[in-house]
Amino acid sequence: MDFSNLTLITPPRIDSRWSKADIRGAMRVRFSLGRNSYRVNPGLYKLGNPGKEAEVIVTANYKLSFDVVRKNLEGMDVWVLVLETYGINVWCAAGKGTFGTEELVRQIKDSRLDLYVSHKRLIVPQLGGPGISGHKVNEATGFKVKFGPVRAEDIRDYLAGGLKKDQAMRSVRFDLKDRLLLAPVEVVNSLRYLLYAMVIMVGISGLSSSGYSLADLWSDGIRAVLYLILAYFTGALLSPVLLPWLPFRYFGGKGMVAGFVAFGVVACLGWSSHPPLFFVGWFLISGAISSFLAMNFTGASTYTSLSGVQKEMRFFVPLQIAFVIVGLALIIVSKYL
Amino acid sequence: MDSQIYLRNVSTLTYDASKCIGCSMCVEVCPHNVFSMNQKRAEIMDKDRCMECGACALNCKPGALSVKQGVGCASAVIWGFFKGTEPTCDCGAGGEASCC
């Protein structure tokens, strides 16, 4: 590309501090609201007063990623190179390839990075590794990719320690805190399916041997809504939180156990007068719903592989479908007995 | 139980030690400490920790490592199934949208 006819524009300066709007925005996206449009402009930024020897930190244009990086660089003088990942965080974008070799090469060239720094080092977050091939970036631009720490909170120590990582800095974790932060996204994402299920199950509640009964619609409908909410939160929230302590390695298995237990406990405490078929029907449906939602949490977890997920889905998806069909049949039959 | 291990014997990771040049990039990029260096050669310590992110293979200059890269995400598998594509993160609204 020929840049000879372009005027060089000084990269904009950014602040490491979070404004109230930044804090509100972070809270909002944690609950899955407007996440896809939470972006900053890609390109080169200055944090503090970076000179020619200052390090270059590469990140994604998901605003939360960008904000966490700049917050953790408080008081430092560095360049921040933001790649266009369409508002997706580094790791997910790397998996898709948007946080990738090609985009990094493009941003290095478009920003004329070589004019601002005299060295040839780029610090790329380690989780950009699935998208960025260090040696290919080097071949294309002369810049050498150093894979920095996994977490932005370690950047400061990494820089201070002469770009050396210890095992903790290069390891992905999946603590209770991470799971608590990620579960709300799952809870919000599938809410509409919960609503559809409620409509169907409340509708079924009115069936009875003496025609469609409004009394049954009301009494069984309330139970249906309660059991669905219970199964939903057991799968989407409780199972992720209790993940390491639930039995089985399969997420679907963990969710199913949690769904069975949660339904069993609530049904036995609340309404002991269930007809057996009705009870078994809801038992199966609860397990299936919770299993499905827990299985979906594989996407949020940081250690599940595609091969593993496919293996568990081959077993659990047919089981979940069978449980729902049999469960529905049992509940309907129990209405006519 | 190691909470960072998913299922056993499923990872598609393969390693040809004869091609290794000892650059240790795999150790640097792997988020789950699958690799370690032993006498200037990489070795696989625990393949069951691999989540198939693909970072090692992409950054292995001599091509000693290979893995079928993919997202370990059930929704991605479901969306890929309905769209007739490989598992994809593009679930729901629009091409650039993402669930993760």
Boltz contact constraints between the chains, C-beta under 6 A:
constraints:
  - contact:
      token1: [A, 36]
      token2: [B, 97]
      max_distance: 6.0
  - contact:
      token1: [A, 86]
      token2: [B, 96]
      max_distance: 6.0
  - contact:
      token1: [A, 88]
      token2: [B, 98]
      max_distance: 6.0
  - contact:
      token1: [A, 92]
      token2: [B, 100]
      max_distance: 6.0
  - contact:
      token1: [A, 95]
      token2: [B, 71]
      max_distance: 6.0
  - contact:
      token1: [A, 96]
      token2: [B, 89]
      max_distance: 6.0
  - contact:
      token1: [A, 129]
      token2: [B, 29]
      max_distance: 6.0
  - contact:
      token1: [A, 129]
      token2: [B, 55]
      max_distance: 6.0
  - contact:
      token1: [A, 130]
      token2: [B, 53]
      max_distance: 6.0
  - contact:
      token1: [A, 130]
      token2: [B, 54]
      max_distance: 6.0
  - contact:
      token1: [A, 130]
      token2: [B, 55]
      max_distance: 6.0
  - contact:
      token1: [A, 133]
      token2: [B, 58]
      max_distance: 6.0
  - contact:
      token1: [A, 133]
      token2: [B, 59]
      max_distance: 6.0
  - contact:
      token1: [A, 134]
      token2: [B, 59]
      max_distance: 6.0
  - contact:
      token1: [A, 135]
      token2: [B, 61]
      max_distance: 6.0
  - contact:
      token1: [A, 147]
      token2: [B, 28]
      max_distance: 6.0
  - contact:
      token1: [A, 147]
      token2: [B, 29]
      max_distance: 6.0
  - contact:
      token1: [A, 171]
      token2: [B, 33]
      max_distance: 6.0
  - contact:
      token1: [A, 172]
      token2: [B, 31]
      max_distance: 6.0
  - contact:
      token1: [A, 244]
      token2: [B, 3]
      max_distance: 6.0
  - contact:
      token1: [A, 249]
      token2: [B, 7]
      max_distance: 6.0
  - contact:
      token1: [A, 295]
      token2: [B, 74]
      max_distance: 6.0
  - contact:
      token1: [A, 296]
      token2: [B, 74]
      max_distance: 6.0
  - contact:
      token1: [A, 296]
      token2: [B, 75]
      max_distance: 6.0
  - contact:
      token1: [A, 298]
      token2: [B, 72]
      max_distance: 6.0
  - contact:
      token1: [A, 298]
      token2: [B, 73]
      max_distance: 6.0
  - contact:
      token1: [A, 298]
      token2: [B, 74]
      max_distance: 6.0
  - contact:
      token1: [A, 299]
      token2: [B, 73]
      max_distance: 6.0
  - contact:
      token1: [A, 299]
      token2: [B, 75]
      max_distance: 6.0
  - contact:
      token1: [A, 299]
      token2: [B, 100]
      max_distance: 6.0
  - contact:
      token1: [A, 303]
      token2: [B, 4]
      max_distance: 6.0
  - contact:
      token1: [A, 303]
      token2: [B, 6]
      max_distance: 6.0
  - contact:
      token1: [A, 303]
      token2: [B, 51]
      max_distance: 6.0
  - contact:
      token1: [A, 304]
      token2: [B, 6]
      max_distance: 6.0
  - contact:
      token1: [A, 304]
      token2: [B, 72]
      max_distance: 6.0
  - contact:
      token1: [A, 305]
      token2: [B, 11]
      max_distance: 6.0
  - contact:
      token1: [A, 305]
      token2: [B, 51]
      max_distance: 6.0
  - contact:
      token1: [A, 305]
      token2: [B, 52]
      max_distance: 6.0
  - contact:
      token1: [A, 305]
      token2: [B, 72]
      max_distance: 6.0
  - contact:
      token1: [A, 306]
      token2: [B, 52]
      max_distance: 6.0
  - contact:
      token1: [A, 306]
      token2: [B, 70]
      max_distance: 6.0
  - contact:
      token1: [A, 306]
      token2: [B, 71]
      max_distance: 6.0
  - contact:
      token1: [A, 306]
      token2: [B, 72]
      max_distance: 6.0
  - contact:
      token1: [A, 307]
      token2: [B, 10]
      max_distance: 6.0
  - contact:
      token1: [A, 307]
      token2: [B, 12]
      max_distance: 6.0
  - contact:
      token1: [A, 308]
      token2: [B, 6]
      max_distance: 6.0
  - contact:
      token1: [A, 308]
      token2: [B, 7]
      max_distance: 6.0
  - contact:
      token1: [A, 308]
      token2: [B, 10]
      max_distance: 6.0
  - contact:
      token1: [A, 309]
      token2: [B, 72]
      max_distance: 6.0
  - contact:
      token1: [A, 309]
      token2: [B, 74]
      max_distance: 6.0
  - contact:
      token1: [A, 309]
      token2: [B, 77]
      max_distance: 6.0
  - contact:
      token1: [A, 311]
      token2: [B, 10]
      max_distance: 6.0
  - contact:
      token1: [A, 313]
      token2: [B, 77]
      max_distance: 6.0
